[in-house]
Amino acid sequence: MGKDISNILGPTIKSYRERLGISQGCLAERLNSEGVNIDRTMIVKIESQTRRVSDYELLAITKILKIKHKNIFKDISK
């Protein structure tokens, strides 16, 4: 399965997660505690752009990774 061009945020999410030193498994656990049913494999797919990220998942991810909403699209390279 190739990259999903409708998921442009995967690399940005990965970058913020790594900056905070949070593993993919830990991010998945934190998302589950926020009511988002997701596992580590889904995080891998989101970050590698092979799975779309939904709006409610993105809101929870930005909260956990402390990404300001206005900054989420800043680091996207074209």
C-alpha positions in Angstrom: 0.0 0.0 0.0 1.4 3.4 -1.0 1.3 6.8 0.6 -2.2 8.2 1.0 -2.0 11.7 -0.5 -4.9 12.7 1.6 -2.7 12.3 4.7 -0.1 15.1 4.6 0.3 15.3 8.4 1.9 12.0 9.1 5.5 13.2 9.0 4.7 16.2 11.1 3.0 14.1 13.7 6.1 11.8 13.8 8.4 14.8 14.1 6.5 16.2 17.1 6.2 12.8 18.8 9.9 12.1 18.4 10.8 15.6 19.7 8.9 14.8 22.9 10.5 11.4 23.2 7.2 9.6 23.1 7.0 6.1 21.5 4.3 5.1 19.1 3.0 2.7 21.6 2.9 5.4 24.3 1.1 7.7 22.0 -1.5 5.0 21.2 -2.0 4.4 24.9 -2.5 8.2 25.6 -5.0 8.4 22.7 -6.9 5.5 24.1 -7.1 7.3 27.5 -8.6 10.2 25.6 -11.3 7.9 24.1 -9.6 7.4 20.7 -9.6 3.7 19.8 -6.2 3.4 18.1 -3.2 1.1 18.4 0.5 1.4 17.7 0.2 -0.2 14.2 -2.3 2.6 13.3 0.1 5.2 14.5 2.8 3.7 12.3 0.5 3.8 9.3 -0.6 7.4 10.0 3.1 8.5 10.3 4.1 6.7 7.1 1.1 8.2 5.3 -0.6 4.8 4.5 -3.6 5.6 6.7 -5.7 8.7 6.9 -6.1 10.5 10.2 -9.6 11.6 11.1 -10.5 14.9 12.6 -11.2 13.7 16.1 -7.9 11.7 16.0 -6.0 14.8 14.9 -7.5 16.9 17.7 -6.5 14.3 20.3 -3.0 13.9 18.8 -2.4 17.7 18.8 -3.5 17.8 22.4 -1.2 15.0 23.5 1.8 16.3 21.5 1.2 19.9 22.5 0.9 21.1 18.9 -0.9 24.4 18.5 -3.6 24.1 15.9 -2.2 27.1 14.0 1.2 25.3 13.7 0.0 21.8 12.5 0.4 22.7 8.8 3.6 24.8 9.2 6.2 22.1 8.8 4.7 20.4 5.8 7.1 20.3 2.9 5.8 20.3 -0.6 
